[in-house]
Amino acid sequence: MVKPQHSVIDKVYRMANLTKASAKVIANKGAPGVDKVTVKAWKANEAAQLRQLHGALYAGRYRSKPVRRVYIPKPGSKKQRPLGIPVVADRVCQQAVLQVIQPVFEELLFEGSHGFRPGRSTHTAREAISDYHKAGYRYVVDLDIANFFNEVDHVILMKLVRQVVKDRRVLGLIRGWLTAGVMEEGNVRYATSGTPQGGS
């Protein structure tokens, strides 16, 4: 059983954590969000940007911005996949929260799960399948939940997160990212379900 996390926000806005998060976002590069601030521009003024972000998180003034919607080709299909691009400051803040809470949630996840986890990928999944084959297993079942990220229920998701994270301010950050809205063709749309793919 994972120990409930009561005091989390102070770990999130710690300058060392924000600096590490910023370095990760800069290394990942990526396109600008709705504010048009590029990763290059963020990096050029990184120290001041981090001080501003730290101050906003410390004072409880931080508010996320809508994500910019773009569409990218879906591998093996003629369909396009929607991608939500947060502003750089939001990506840094998301990464900072991830760095603090991910190790806690990792303890709850199924050992055989390889998706979207540190140190795991399709390559580690393939290695696991190979090991099962050597052990005598002969069948592989491939399951995919269609349109999963677009259908995530915010109420259920937040209820599950609250079972572990008890810090109201961090819960507020996560809720803010879920409900910040999506800007497409100049209009912001707010959804009650789904998570914009493209953040940390």
Secondary structure per residue as TSV (DSSP state, phi and psi in degrees):
chain	resnum	aa	ss	phi	psi
A	1	M	-	360.0	131.2
A	2	V	-	-80.9	137.7
A	3	K	-	-71.3	129.3
A	4	P	-	-57.9	140.9
A	5	Q	B	-99.3	103.8
A	6	H	-	-90.2	-44.8
A	7	S	-	-109.8	100.1
A	8	V	-	-119.7	-37.6
A	9	I	H	-58.1	-36.2
A	10	D	H	-65.8	-29.3
A	11	K	H	-74.9	-33.9
A	12	V	H	-66.1	-50.2
A	13	Y	S	-85.9	3.4
A	14	R	-	-57.8	133.2
A	15	M	H	-58.2	-36.7
A	16	A	H	-62.5	-38.8
A	17	N	H	-70.5	-42.5
A	18	L	H	-64.7	-38.5
A	19	T	H	-64.4	-43.1
A	20	K	H	-63.6	-41.4
A	21	A	H	-64.2	-42.4
A	22	S	H	-62.0	-42.4
A	23	A	H	-60.6	-38.9
A	24	K	H	-66.0	-45.4
A	25	V	H	-63.6	-42.2
A	26	I	H	-62.6	-41.6
A	27	A	H	-65.6	-32.7
A	28	N	H	-76.7	-15.7
A	29	K	-	59.7	-124.7
A	30	G	-	95.7	164.8
A	31	A	-	-83.9	161.4
A	32	P	-	-73.6	156.9
A	33	G	-	-90.7	-154.8
A	34	V	T	-65.6	-22.8
A	35	D	T	-85.2	-3.0
A	36	K	-	66.8	10.8
A	37	V	-	-77.5	121.3
A	38	T	-	-83.7	162.9
A	39	V	H	-62.4	-36.4
A	40	K	H	-62.0	-44.2
A	41	A	H	-66.6	-38.9
A	42	W	H	-60.2	-47.3
A	43	K	H	-62.3	-38.6
A	44	A	H	-63.9	-24.3
A	45	N	T	-127.0	33.0
A	46	E	H	-58.5	-46.1
A	47	A	H	-59.7	-45.6
A	48	A	H	-67.7	-39.6
A	49	Q	H	-62.2	-42.0
A	50	L	H	-69.3	-37.5
A	51	R	H	-62.1	-41.2
A	52	Q	H	-65.9	-43.6
A	53	L	H	-65.2	-43.8
A	54	H	H	-57.7	-46.9
A	55	G	H	-62.1	-41.8
A	56	A	H	-66.2	-41.0
A	57	L	H	-69.1	-41.9
A	58	Y	H	-61.5	-42.4
A	59	A	H	-86.7	-5.1
A	60	G	T	75.6	22.6
A	61	R	-	-96.9	-6.3
A	62	Y	-	-66.1	131.9
A	63	R	-	-135.2	131.0
A	64	S	-	-77.5	155.6
A	65	K	-	-101.9	159.7
A	66	P	-	-59.9	154.2
A	67	V	E	-89.4	152.1
A	68	R	E	-90.4	125.3
A	69	R	E	-87.7	127.3
A	70	V	E	-131.7	165.9
A	71	Y	E	-122.4	135.5
A	72	I	E	-123.0	154.1
A	73	P	E	-61.0	139.7
A	74	K	-	-93.1	120.3
A	75	P	T	-54.9	132.6
A	76	G	T	74.7	17.2
A	77	S	S	-150.3	157.4
A	78	K	S	-85.2	-10.4
A	79	K	S	-74.4	161.2
A	80	Q	E	-112.8	146.2
A	81	R	E	-101.2	128.9
A	82	P	E	-72.8	138.4
A	83	L	E	-128.1	132.4
A	84	G	E	-102.8	124.4
A	85	I	E	-106.9	106.3
A	86	P	-	-72.6	161.2
A	87	V	-	-66.1	158.7
A	88	V	H	-58.8	-42.3
A	89	A	H	-59.5	-40.2
A	90	D	H	-67.1	-38.2
A	91	R	H	-64.0	-40.0
A	92	V	H	-65.0	-44.1
A	93	C	H	-65.2	-42.0
A	94	Q	H	-60.7	-43.7
A	95	Q	H	-64.4	-38.2
A	96	A	H	-63.7	-41.4
A	97	V	H	-66.9	-44.2
A	98	L	H	-56.7	-44.5
A	99	Q	H	-60.8	-29.9
A	100	V	H	-84.8	-43.4
A	101	I	H	-96.5	-19.1
A	102	Q	H	-58.5	-44.4
A	103	P	H	-58.9	-32.2
A	104	V	H	-69.5	-46.6
A	105	F	H	-70.1	-28.6
A	106	E	H	-56.4	-34.4
A	107	E	T	-66.5	-20.1
A	108	L	T	-92.7	-13.9
A	109	L	S	-83.6	150.3
A	110	F	-	-63.5	133.3
A	111	E	T	-56.5	-33.3
A	112	G	T	-83.5	3.5
A	113	S	-	-85.2	129.4
A	114	H	-	-118.3	-6.6
A	115	G	T	-82.9	131.7
A	116	F	T	54.8	43.2
A	117	R	-	-129.4	147.7
A	118	P	T	-63.5	134.0
A	119	G	T	76.2	6.3
A	120	R	-	-128.1	152.9
A	121	S	-	-165.5	-173.1
A	122	T	H	-63.1	-28.1
A	123	H	H	-68.6	-43.3
A	124	T	H	-69.5	-32.0
A	125	A	H	-65.5	-41.2
A	126	R	H	-64.3	-39.4
A	127	E	H	-63.9	-39.5
A	128	A	H	-64.6	-41.2
A	129	I	H	-62.5	-40.9
A	130	S	H	-61.6	-41.1
A	131	D	H	-64.3	-41.2
A	132	Y	H	-63.8	-38.4
A	133	H	H	-63.0	-43.3
A	134	K	H	-64.3	-28.4
A	135	A	T	-81.2	-2.9
A	136	G	T	110.9	-5.4
A	137	Y	-	-74.4	144.9
A	138	R	-	-125.0	-6.0
A	139	Y	-	-121.9	141.6
A	140	V	-	-122.4	130.3
A	141	V	-	-110.8	121.9
A	142	D	-	-103.5	117.1
A	143	L	-	-118.3	142.0
A	144	D	-	-143.0	129.1
A	145	I	-	-86.4	112.6
A	146	A	T	-61.6	132.4
A	147	N	T	60.2	28.8
A	148	F	H	-54.6	-53.6
A	149	F	H	-64.0	-26.4
A	150	N	H	-80.3	-12.3
A	151	E	H	-113.6	3.0
A	152	V	-	-58.8	125.1
A	153	D	B	-80.2	120.5
A	154	H	H	-62.3	-40.1
A	155	V	H	-64.9	-46.2
A	156	I	H	-65.8	-43.5
A	157	L	H	-60.2	-47.4
A	158	M	H	-66.1	-34.6
A	159	K	H	-62.2	-41.8
A	160	L	H	-68.5	-42.2
A	161	V	H	-63.6	-39.2
A	162	R	H	-64.3	-20.2
A	163	Q	T	-66.3	-22.9
A	164	V	T	-111.4	-50.1
A	165	V	B	-93.5	117.5
A	166	K	-	-102.7	-7.4
A	167	D	-	-74.8	112.1
A	168	R	H	-60.5	-33.6
A	169	R	H	-70.8	-37.3
A	170	V	H	-71.7	-39.4
A	171	L	H	-59.7	-37.8
A	172	G	H	-64.2	-38.1
A	173	L	H	-62.4	-47.7
A	174	I	H	-63.1	-45.0
A	175	R	H	-61.3	-39.1
A	176	G	H	-61.2	-40.8
A	177	W	H	-67.6	-35.2
A	178	L	H	-68.4	-32.8
A	179	T	H	-109.8	8.7
A	180	A	S	-66.0	-21.6
A	181	G	-	95.0	165.7
A	182	V	E	-124.8	126.3
A	183	M	E	-96.4	123.2
A	184	E	E	-139.7	124.6
A	185	E	T	54.0	39.1
A	186	G	T	84.2	-4.4
A	187	N	E	-111.9	140.0
A	188	V	E	-99.0	127.5
A	189	R	E	-114.2	133.0
A	190	Y	-	-106.7	130.0
A	191	A	-	-113.9	152.3
A	192	T	S	-98.0	-2.4
A	193	S	B	-145.9	165.0
A	194	G	-	92.7	154.2
A	195	T	-	-125.4	128.8
A	196	P	-	-65.9	121.1
A	197	Q	T	-78.7	131.4
A	198	G	T	139.6	-16.1
A	199	G	-	-84.4	-167.7
A	200	S	-	-72.4	360.0
